Amino acid sequence: MSKTTHTPGPWYCTSEKDSVTGEVSTKPIGYGSYGDVALTFGDGAKGNARLIAQAPELLAELRAAGQIIKNALAVMPPELLDKWHQLNRDTGACTEDPTRATERATLIAKAEGGA
């Protein structure tokens, strides 16, 4: 796992109800340090702040999901592997392959300041 190059989570959307900006902070509303992670402006400012605030947790879940998929595929018998690929195709989900794993690793690296 790469060294974290961002402010550790959790992060909080700390925009006040009547604010026109989106604020992302390391502390919840009422505990100060508003906007110490990010400030967003314009249309969708609060929605953008909510999405940004979830970034550390989303990154951790992406790492975990990749490992879970890798582990499942490693122990899955061929007949179940075929069913798994078919289920993913039928539901419109991308199937897992080395390219998909590389794409996921690249996204994680970008989030951590690499690639």
JOFENGI-V363203 format. One record per residue. N is the residue number from 0. RES is the residue in one letter. NEAR is the number of other C-alpha atoms within 10 Angstrom. Layout:
BEGIN
{{N:RES:NEAR} {N:RES:NEAR}}
END
This chain:
BEGIN
{{0:M:6} {1:S:9} {2:K:7} {3:T:10} {4:T:10} {5:H:11} {6:T:12} {7:P:11} {8:G:15} {9:P:14} {10:W:23} {11:Y:22} {12:C:27} {13:T:27} {14:S:23} {15:E:13} {16:K:8} {17:D:6} {18:S:11} {19:V:15} {20:T:22} {21:G:25} {22:E:27} {23:V:29} {24:S:26} {25:T:22} {26:K:19} {27:P:16} {28:I:15} {29:G:8} {30:Y:10} {31:G:12} {32:S:15} {33:Y:22} {34:G:20} {35:D:14} {36:V:21} {37:A:17} {38:L:20} {39:T:19} {40:F:13} {41:G:10} {42:D:11} {43:G:13} {44:A:18} {45:K:24} {46:G:14} {47:N:20} {48:A:26} {49:R:19} {50:L:14} {51:I:22} {52:A:23} {53:Q:16} {54:A:15} {55:P:17} {56:E:14} {57:L:13} {58:L:15} {59:A:11} {60:E:12} {61:L:16} {62:R:15} {63:A:12} {64:A:13} {65:G:16} {66:Q:13} {67:I:12} {68:I:12} {69:K:15} {70:N:11} {71:A:12} {72:L:16} {73:A:10} {74:V:9} {75:M:12} {76:P:10} {77:P:10} {78:E:8} {79:L:11} {80:L:15} {81:D:11} {82:K:11} {83:W:16} {84:H:15} {85:Q:14} {86:L:13} {87:N:13} {88:R:12} {89:D:10} {90:T:8} {91:G:9} {92:A:11} {93:C:11} {94:T:13} {95:E:15} {96:D:12} {97:P:9} {98:T:10} {99:R:13} {100:A:15} {101:T:11} {102:E:12} {103:R:16} {104:A:16} {105:T:14} {106:L:16} {107:I:19} {108:A:14} {109:K:11} {110:A:16} {111:E:15} {112:G:13} {113:G:11} {114:A:10}}
END
